[in-house]
Amino acid sequence: MAQAADPPISPSTQTSTATVQRKKFATPPVKVACLSCRAARTRCNGERPCASNEELPQDPLLIENYIEPGAGLRSLPDIWQDSDAIYDNLFKGSLDDALVDAKVPMVRTYGGNNGAVLNAYYIWIHPYFPILPPPKYALTADQVVPLLESQSDKLEEPCSAISCAISAILALIPCPEDRNPLDPDAVAWRRKYSQFLAKSALESVESEDERPESSVEPSKALEDSDDDVSREKFHPDVPVELESIVTLNLLSVYEYAQRGNLKKMRARADSALMNAMNQSLHTQSNVEDEYSEARCRVWWMTYICVSQASIVNNACLYS
């Protein structure tokens, strides 16, 4: 028996089939999608890597990189390996490179300049021992003049007792140009020079009280009239007659902190107290003039020095 032939397709049916377009995403999804596509609920083509992951960076950033200080900031190259070198041209010393490199003991001086000594006092001493009034002018950079041990013949001693006392304390601070400040020879040179200035300060205080006429006419020495000291004031707001008290207080601190001599510490403080009371500083609290601040500071810092000396010597304070 012959098989029946398929019926012919009409031309209209052929035209409708040719005009049908394939729908978007007609490709069926794969059975096993990658984890990232499943989490994002996107289609996956099943390849490794899939098409959607090809657009992501191959080296993803870890979350640990964003939980530390400076997270997310780019690491810039360190142009200056030694950051201190940036300011070398601003702080050039007055010594030659040959002297700086050599292990030569040096000490801090100020070339006999009272203005530089006063400026250094406000930088190094005043924050801890404010016996002088506040600075009258703006402070400048420390004007250190290093003195080598081999240049001791070029020593310029300060002209006043208070300047010597301040310089004695400042001399214990190493110079910025000293490359070996802890060397035993450097420490010994600083202490030796500091002790020289401390002795000079004490001698200057005693010389100011000296009366040359007493050796010729002793009767004049018994007169109760003191001549004014004919020299320039160290501080514009501190009268000259108070400078000896300031000097003795500074020397009291020096003997205690540097020399460890408790007897001399108390002797200097007691001398300062007697000098202050002879000038009636303890009764001039109500006097208002240009020197009120100076008298107040000198009196109370003297009282503090005497109290400290009594404490460390286990002695009674004067009533």
C-alpha positions as CSV (number, residue, x, y, z in Angstrom):
1,M,0.0,0.0,0.0
2,A,1.5,3.4,-1.0
3,Q,2.2,6.0,1.8
4,A,0.2,9.1,1.6
5,A,2.2,12.3,0.8
6,D,2.3,15.3,3.1
7,P,0.0,18.0,2.1
8,P,1.7,21.0,0.4
9,I,2.3,24.2,2.5
10,S,0.5,27.2,1.4
11,P,2.5,30.3,0.4
12,S,0.8,32.3,3.2
13,T,2.1,30.0,5.8
14,Q,5.7,30.2,4.5
15,T,5.6,34.0,4.6
16,S,4.3,34.1,8.2
17,T,7.0,31.7,9.4
18,A,9.8,33.7,7.7
19,T,8.6,37.0,9.3
20,V,8.8,35.6,12.9
21,Q,11.7,37.2,14.8
22,R,13.7,35.5,17.6
23,K,12.8,36.8,21.0
24,K,15.5,38.5,23.2
25,F,17.2,36.0,25.7
26,A,15.7,33.2,23.7
27,T,18.7,31.1,24.7
28,P,17.7,29.0,27.6
29,P,19.6,29.5,30.9
30,V,22.2,26.9,31.9
31,K,21.4,24.5,34.6
32,V,24.4,25.4,36.8
33,A,25.1,29.2,37.1
34,C,28.1,30.6,38.8
35,L,27.7,32.0,42.4
36,S,28.2,35.6,41.5
37,C,25.4,35.4,38.8
38,R,23.1,33.6,41.1
39,A,23.7,36.2,43.9
40,A,23.1,39.0,41.4
41,R,20.1,37.2,39.8
42,T,21.6,37.7,36.3
43,R,21.9,35.2,33.4
44,C,25.0,33.1,33.2
45,N,26.3,31.5,30.0
46,G,28.0,28.7,32.0
47,E,31.5,29.6,30.8
48,R,34.5,30.1,33.1
49,P,34.6,33.0,33.6
50,C,31.2,33.9,32.5
51,A,30.4,36.9,30.4
52,S,29.1,39.1,33.3
53,N,32.3,38.5,35.3
54,E,34.6,39.5,32.5
55,E,33.7,43.2,33.2
56,L,34.8,43.0,36.9
57,P,38.5,43.5,37.9
58,Q,40.5,40.3,38.0
59,D,42.2,41.4,41.3
60,P,39.4,42.6,43.6
61,L,40.3,44.8,46.6
62,L,40.0,43.1,49.9
63,I,37.9,44.5,52.7
64,E,40.9,44.4,55.0
65,N,42.5,47.2,53.0
66,Y,39.7,49.6,54.0
67,I,39.6,49.1,57.8
68,E,43.1,50.5,58.7
69,P,44.2,54.2,59.2
70,G,44.6,55.9,55.8
71,A,42.4,53.3,54.1
72,G,41.8,54.1,50.4
73,L,44.6,56.6,50.2
74,R,47.3,56.2,47.6
75,S,50.8,55.5,48.8
76,L,52.8,58.4,47.4
77,P,56.6,58.0,47.0
78,D,58.8,59.4,49.8
79,I,60.6,62.2,48.0
80,W,62.6,63.2,51.1
81,Q,64.1,60.1,52.6
82,D,65.3,62.3,55.5
83,S,62.6,64.8,56.3
84,D,64.9,66.8,58.5
85,A,66.9,67.8,55.4
86,I,64.1,70.0,54.3
87,Y,64.9,72.6,56.9
88,D,68.7,72.4,56.8
89,N,69.0,75.6,54.9
90,L,67.0,77.5,57.5
91,F,69.1,76.5,60.5
92,K,72.7,76.8,59.3
93,G,75.2,77.0,62.1
94,S,78.0,79.5,62.3
95,L,80.7,76.8,62.6
96,D,82.6,75.3,59.7
97,D,81.8,71.8,58.6
98,A,85.2,70.7,59.7
99,L,84.6,71.8,63.3
100,V,81.1,70.4,63.4
101,D,82.2,66.9,62.2
102,A,85.1,66.9,64.7
103,K,84.5,65.7,68.2
104,V,85.4,69.0,69.9
105,P,83.6,69.9,73.1
106,M,81.6,73.1,72.8
107,V,79.4,75.2,75.1
108,R,76.5,77.5,74.6
109,T,77.3,81.2,74.8
110,Y,75.7,84.5,73.6
111,G,78.8,86.6,72.9
112,G,78.2,88.9,75.8
113,N,75.0,90.2,74.2
114,N,72.5,90.9,77.1
115,G,69.6,91.0,74.6
116,A,70.4,87.5,73.3
117,V,70.7,86.2,76.9
118,L,67.3,87.7,77.9
119,N,65.7,86.2,74.8
120,A,67.2,82.8,75.7
121,Y,65.9,83.2,79.2
122,Y,62.3,83.4,78.0
123,I,62.9,80.4,75.7
124,W,64.5,78.0,78.1
125,I,64.0,79.2,81.7
126,H,60.9,81.4,82.0
127,P,58.4,78.6,81.5
128,Y,59.8,76.9,84.6
129,F,61.1,79.8,86.7
130,P,59.1,82.9,85.9
131,I,60.9,85.4,88.1
132,L,61.1,88.2,85.5
133,P,58.0,90.0,84.0
134,P,56.6,88.7,80.7
135,P,58.6,89.6,77.6
136,K,58.2,93.2,76.4
137,Y,59.0,92.3,72.8
138,A,58.3,89.4,70.5
139,L,60.9,86.6,70.9
140,T,63.3,85.8,68.2
141,A,65.3,82.7,67.3
142,D,67.9,81.5,69.8
143,Q,71.2,83.4,69.0
144,V,73.7,80.8,70.1
145,V,77.4,81.4,69.7
146,P,79.2,78.1,70.3
147,L,82.5,78.3,72.2
148,L,84.9,75.4,71.6
149,E,87.1,74.2,74.5
150,S,90.1,75.1,72.4
151,Q,88.8,78.7,72.1
152,S,88.6,79.5,75.9
153,D,90.9,82.5,75.3
154,K,88.0,84.1,73.3
155,L,85.7,84.0,76.3
156,E,83.4,87.1,76.6
157,E,82.0,87.3,80.1
158,P,78.6,89.0,80.5
159,C,78.7,92.4,82.1
160,S,76.1,92.1,84.8
161,A,75.5,89.6,87.6
162,I,72.0,88.6,86.4
163,S,73.3,88.0,82.9
164,C,76.1,85.7,84.3
165,A,73.6,83.8,86.4
166,I,71.2,83.2,83.5
167,S,74.2,82.3,81.2
168,A,75.4,79.8,83.8
169,I,72.1,77.8,83.6
170,L,72.0,78.2,79.8
171,A,75.5,76.8,79.4
172,L,74.3,73.4,80.7
173,I,72.1,73.1,77.6
174,P,74.0,71.4,74.7
175,C,74.6,73.5,71.6
176,P,72.5,72.6,68.5
177,E,75.7,72.2,66.6
178,D,77.2,69.7,69.0
179,R,77.1,66.3,67.4
180,N,78.3,64.5,70.6
181,P,76.5,66.3,73.5
182,L,76.6,63.2,75.8
183,D,80.4,62.7,75.4
184,P,82.1,62.9,78.8
185,D,84.5,65.6,77.6
186,A,81.6,67.7,76.3
187,V,79.6,67.3,79.5
188,A,82.7,68.3,81.6
189,W,83.4,71.4,79.5
190,R,79.8,72.6,79.9
191,R,79.9,72.1,83.6
192,K,83.2,73.8,84.0
193,Y,82.1,76.8,82.0
194,S,78.8,77.0,83.9
195,Q,80.6,76.9,87.2
196,F,82.9,79.7,86.0
197,L,79.8,81.9,85.2
198,A,78.1,81.1,88.5
199,K,81.2,82.2,90.4
200,S,81.4,85.4,88.3
201,A,77.7,86.1,89.1
202,L,78.3,85.8,92.8
203,E,81.4,88.0,92.7
204,S,79.5,90.6,90.7
205,V,76.7,90.7,93.4
206,E,79.3,91.2,96.1
207,S,81.2,93.9,94.1
208,E,78.0,95.9,93.7
209,D,77.7,96.0,97.5
210,E,81.3,96.9,97.9
211,R,82.2,100.5,98.9
212,P,85.7,101.5,97.8
213,E,85.7,104.6,100.1
214,S,85.5,102.4,103.2
215,S,89.2,101.7,103.0
216,V,90.0,105.4,103.0
217,E,87.1,107.0,105.0
218,P,85.4,104.3,107.1
219,S,82.9,106.9,108.3
220,K,81.4,107.2,104.9
221,A,80.7,103.5,104.7
222,L,78.5,103.8,107.8
223,E,76.2,106.3,106.0
224,D,72.8,105.0,105.2
225,S,72.6,106.5,101.7
226,D,73.4,104.1,98.8
227,D,74.3,105.4,95.4
228,D,72.5,104.1,92.5
229,V,74.3,101.5,90.3
230,S,75.4,103.3,87.2
231,R,74.7,100.7,84.5
232,E,72.0,99.8,82.1
233,K,69.0,97.7,83.2
234,F,69.1,94.1,82.1
235,H,65.3,94.1,81.7
236,P,63.3,97.3,80.8
237,D,60.7,96.5,83.5
238,V,63.0,95.4,86.3
239,P,64.8,98.1,88.3
240,V,68.6,97.6,88.8
241,E,68.3,97.2,92.6
242,L,66.2,94.0,92.1
243,E,68.7,92.3,89.8
244,S,70.9,91.1,92.7
245,I,67.9,89.3,94.2
246,V,67.0,87.6,90.9
247,T,70.7,86.6,90.6
248,L,70.8,85.0,94.1
249,N,67.5,83.1,93.4
250,L,68.9,81.7,90.1
251,L,72.1,80.7,91.8
252,S,70.1,78.9,94.5
253,V,68.4,76.9,91.9
254,Y,71.7,76.2,90.2
255,E,73.4,75.0,93.4
256,Y,70.5,72.6,94.0
257,A,69.7,71.3,90.5
258,Q,73.2,71.2,89.1
259,R,75.7,71.0,91.9
260,G,73.6,69.2,94.5
261,N,74.9,71.5,97.3
262,L,72.1,72.0,99.7
263,K,74.0,74.3,102.0
264,K,74.9,76.7,99.3
265,M,71.4,76.4,97.9
266,R,69.9,77.7,101.2
267,A,72.6,80.3,101.7
268,R,71.8,81.9,98.3
269,A,68.1,81.8,99.0
270,D,68.5,83.3,102.5
271,S,70.7,86.1,101.0
272,A,68.0,86.8,98.4
273,L,65.3,86.9,101.2
274,M,67.3,89.3,103.3
275,N,68.0,91.6,100.4
276,A,64.3,91.5,99.4
277,M,63.2,92.4,102.9
278,N,65.8,95.2,103.2
279,Q,64.0,96.7,100.2
280,S,60.6,96.1,101.8
281,L,59.3,94.1,98.9
282,H,57.0,92.2,101.3
283,T,55.2,95.5,102.2
284,Q,54.8,97.0,98.7
285,S,52.0,94.9,97.4
286,N,49.7,98.0,97.2
287,V,52.2,100.2,95.3
288,E,51.2,100.6,91.7
289,D,53.8,101.8,89.2
290,E,55.8,100.5,86.3
291,Y,57.8,98.1,88.5
292,S,54.8,96.5,90.3
293,E,54.9,93.3,88.3
294,A,58.6,92.9,88.8
295,R,58.5,93.4,92.6
296,C,55.6,91.0,92.9
297,R,57.3,88.3,90.9
298,V,60.7,88.7,92.6
299,W,59.2,88.6,96.1
300,W,57.1,85.5,95.6
301,M,59.7,83.6,93.7
302,T,62.1,84.4,96.5
303,Y,59.6,83.0,99.0
304,I,59.3,79.9,96.9
305,C,63.1,79.4,96.8
306,V,63.4,79.9,100.5
307,S,60.6,77.4,101.2
308,Q,62.1,74.8,98.8
309,A,65.5,75.3,100.5
310,S,63.9,74.7,103.9
311,I,62.1,71.6,102.7
312,V,65.2,69.9,101.2
313,N,67.3,70.8,104.2
314,N,64.7,69.7,106.7
315,A,64.8,73.0,108.4
316,C,62.2,75.4,109.8
317,L,61.0,78.2,107.6
318,Y,61.4,81.8,108.8
319,S,58.3,83.2,110.5
